[in-house]
Amino acid sequence: MSRRLVLGVLAALLAVAAAAVAWLNVRGEAPIPPDARPVAGTPAQVARGAELARAGNCATCHTARGGAPYAGGRGIATPFGTVYAGNLTPDESTGLGAWSPEHFWRALHHGRSKDGRLLYPAFPYPQFTRVTRDDADALYAFLRSLPPVVQANRAHALRFPFDAQPALAVWRALYFRPGVFEPEPGRSAEWNRGAYLVRGLGHCEACHGERNLLGATQGGLELDGGLIPMRHWYAPSLASAREASVADWPVDEIVALLRTGAAPRGVALGPMGDVVLRSTQHLTEADLRAIAVFLKSLPQVERPAPAAGPVTPARLAEGERLYADHCAACHGAQGEGAEGLIPPLAGNRTVTMDPPANLVRVIVNGGFAPATASRPRPFGMPPFAHTLDDDQIAAVATFLRRRWGANAAEVSAREVTRFRAAASD
Amino acid sequence: MRVPAASLALPNTARRAVALLATVAALSAVRAAPPPVQDTIAQRVAACTACHGKEGRAAPDGYHPRIAGKPAGYLYHQLLNFRDGRRHYGPMVYLVDPLGDDYLREIAAYFAGLDLPHAPPAPPTADAATLERGRRLVAEGDPARRVPACTACHGAALTGVQPAIPGLLGLPRDYLSAQLGAWRSGQRRAMAPDCMAEVAKRLAPGDASAAAAWLATQPVPGPAAERLPQKPPLDCGGVAP
């Protein structure tokens, strides 16, 4: 074969691949009608849109710290660089002021901006694609009802090649398909409502789903847990009894966790506290019950416990001494906690789950439970970042993972170093 | 139905035995379990005192300042400043992020209400000329650069003014100097108009360090003043009575 022929075949293959990628990126997209214009929604749409925006927790990413709500500017750190959330207020030049409902729908459903650019999936359109057109229109109506804020969008700071639209097109061709939520006929209306909220606007999968090397959540069991990129919090699996499964929780306790941030068998920590504070505490009782019913029904998996491995008696003794000096006064000599005030550590799944990211983060940074309307004066766990070094934190964490019936693997000082390195903010 | 009192009476020896048993039981209970966690504001804010020292008396590291006894309005504004992006110390931001205004006000009032003795000031760490430069700047300002005296806002005794102007005494030199530096660079901000940022930017090189050096050597003579005798020289966000 001549060299020219080989090159020709390669070029043809590339052209076919490019065409496939291009086609996969516009498949199913209706063209925007030329007369598409911004419209004002009805008061009912605005009110429903406000509720939906809370269900989707839109404000958390689309509001800079101390900034105007929904005016964007917050940076979302990803392994590929920082993506800055856009201005959703109806300002003509810097926000969504010139967007029609069709443009908004295309962004939510197809992940494409008004000017045709592909959107980065830090905006969770792989989940939002399941939102109905009616709900998208209500969200649009709510956003249009906000006071317009002049605040130019900040350019993303992504590394090559992730900053290039063709790279994003390839990613989308591999991992994104526009979808609709199909109710499961064998299930109750309540279950289907819960599934719609969890899989769609709630975008629970964005944290509780495992991501591959290219940052895509896909395949495997639903909500089976994942380490949140860059933030070093582990969003535990709702499919595993050893992690965050609620299959055997009463519906009321799941609702209580989502409403108040605390339940008899668990509290919302870190990013989940934020979700409770800014999103789920505001949902209606009916929606919270629907979510609970759906979460209880998730397929479960029984995995053998990971090998716990040996720990030297000296290491356990060191952890025990540190526990007695720094922890027992509040958490109790037997890790029993104080009912309604201080969480128990004995039998606590956060202590034993793998990776031990959350345990380390809580010891390092401490933290308050979310100050929800029903628990506005939470207790705060003291941060130990200045009191204990990485090796001591590893020792006390290891002690907790081997006492009171627990038998989880030792935590190493290296793991502590790794998990505490994430920004605490 | 009423039980006649006499039927509850026990012979003296039996009563003594019961009392003894009760005492033994109480003592062994004390020994077996640590004191139960109390539902108090002090317990709720254990996250604060981990770094700011017991009851907010300041940590020995010179980095985490005393918060006990500072004016409540000042403390409240700092909590808001951390939560709302005007101050940027990550661990503080993380702690106050999920808390609401009312709770932050309660936390501020709790620490403001703690009246605890101050430790004696640290021995001077600067030479006499620097200390004198600092003293003059604090007492007289620098009219040439339109820098007001610290006393013009922070009170003649520099102990702060209720409800929202902090005192400048009883703080380590490193902390004071770091705050002035942070204000100059915009790293620390307050509600607009941000008078302290304005003052910090007017300072000559070396002024902040000299003022911090002198302030850190002064004992704390008493609590914050109730009011300023005159109008402050600059408009300040959040401190109007």
Interface residues (C-beta under 8 A of the other chain):
Chain A: A64 R65 G66 G67 G273 D274 L277 A328 A329 C330 G332 A333 A338 L341 I342 N365 G366 G367 F368 A369 P370 A371 P376 R377 P378 F379 G380 M381 P382 P383 F384 A385 H386 T387 A423 S424 D425
Chain B: A33 P34 P35 P36 V37 D39 Q43 R44 V45 A46 A47 C48 T49 A50 C51 A59 D61 H64 R83 D84 G85 R86 G90 P91 V93 Y94 L95 V96 D97 P98 L99 G100 D102 Y103 E106
